[in-house]
Amino acid sequence: MPEKINLHKITTPKNNITFNSKENYLFNGIDRSLKPLDTFVKSQENLKVTRFIQDVVTNWLPKVVFTRSLADFTEMSFLEFTESALFYFIPAVLGGVFYKVFSKLAPKNLREDLRRNIAKPADTILKDTKLAQSGVAKRVLPLKAAIILACASIPAAEYALSFAKNLLTLKVFKKSDFNNVVNLNKNQTENEEHQEKVRKSAKNHIKKAGVLSLGGLGAGFIFARYGHKSELLQGASSLILQPGKHLADGLKKAGVHSGKLEKFLKKYITPDFDEKNGKLTLSKGQLLISTASGFFGYSEAGKDRGKLDRLEVWTRVPFVVLYTTFGSAIFDQAFNHIFVKKNKFSDLIKKAEDGSVKIPSRAELPELATKIAKAKNTLPQTEFNRLLREKAIITAIPYGFSLIFMGFLLAGITRFWTQYRYNRTQKNTVADNIFKNFTGADAGEIKKFMV
């Protein structure tokens, strides 16, 4: 996200005004009505903010509309807000904390080199001959791996979150039966033995997540302290940081050659951080790991509370995992190709030689507006306002489609199927009870008739 630009006016003898940037002043000249659009576009270029907002809007808001009880609303709100913060903000925070802790294990004369290179991708570090010759690479790779291992507490916490939710519902609402939690069962009868079973299971899974977190932290200290001395730990560091690359290399050796597959594996099958302005930031690979961990937590916690809970998880959560990881990228590409075909927003949407669609970032709009204004003999501010409005439309259409499709439609279908399954179960139960009421000769007669 571009930093806020400070404008410094300089008065010339002719009282003309110039700026420290001849183009970025356009951001300050936009109409007041366009400022919300600029804020929206800006948010879309920040992964953690964008995904947090998208996750809350597409997952929480529709569930509010379809909520089935106060307990259901409380559970859903607790999960959505807590795990969204866990996905999008905690990784960068913990990454910075563990870097400060582990970097103190290195000699003071190397710490500045570590700081400059810690956010670089592992591939870049390995290809840098200067870093290899100076010995910095041997320090940076294990340090990065140490941070990743220490951050194992994030997917572990995401796994444990659903069990914490079960405990919360037990504590506040005294309910462990999913049918009662979502108000399917009007009798609201609770089994104390089942409640104790759910409570014990939740505590055991949370303890296991805690042990995994401590194990990751301990392994992180080993890599940070001894990684530069051990070839084994050096190799393990590379494997930890870029498993997708190693997998792609293995597939190549097996005769599988696919540029798209290789690109996908390198981008999504990796726990390494992304880099922004020299700092560690959330990556798509980390997001995939956390959401996948959350899915298994949802499934196991749902299993404890009843068959319908687990079935609801399997109906909804796989789609949520895919959407949370990939965002609206699929919808973006689809709509952008439609815009290209219809020749819409042609100043912004350009088709590259490889067939992909390229759209300038928010930061590139001032320069583009200036060029267009010069060619058309119009005012740069006028062109900039138009481009900003068009970019907001290009961004908002797939975003809105995602909200409707992944939010309200998915939430509605999930609620419908759960109710349908419950009603069907109840009918089967009634039929079974009727059959069991027949005894002796009557039961024998029914069996003969069925044969």
Secondary structure by P-SEA (a helix, b strand, c coil): cccbbbbbbbbccccccccccccccccccccccaaaaaaaaaaaacaaaaaaaaaaaaccaaaaaacccaaaaaaaaaaaaaaaaacccaaaaaaaaaaaaaaaaccccaaaaaaacccccaaaaaacaaaaaaaaaaaaaaaaaaaaaaaaaaaaaaaaaaaaaaaaaaaccccccccccccccccccccaaaaaaaaaaaaaaaaaaaaaaaaaaaaaaaaaacccccaaaaaaaaaaacaaaaaaaaaaaaccccaaaaaaaacccccbbbbcccbbbbcaaaaaaaaaaaaaaaaaaaaaacaaaaaaaaacaaaaaaaaaccaaaaaaaaaaaaaaacccccccccccccbbbbbcccaaaaaaaaaaaaacccaaaaaaaaaaaaaaaaaaaaaaaaaaccaaaaaaaaaaaaaaaaaaaaaaaaaaaaaaccaaaaaaaaaaac
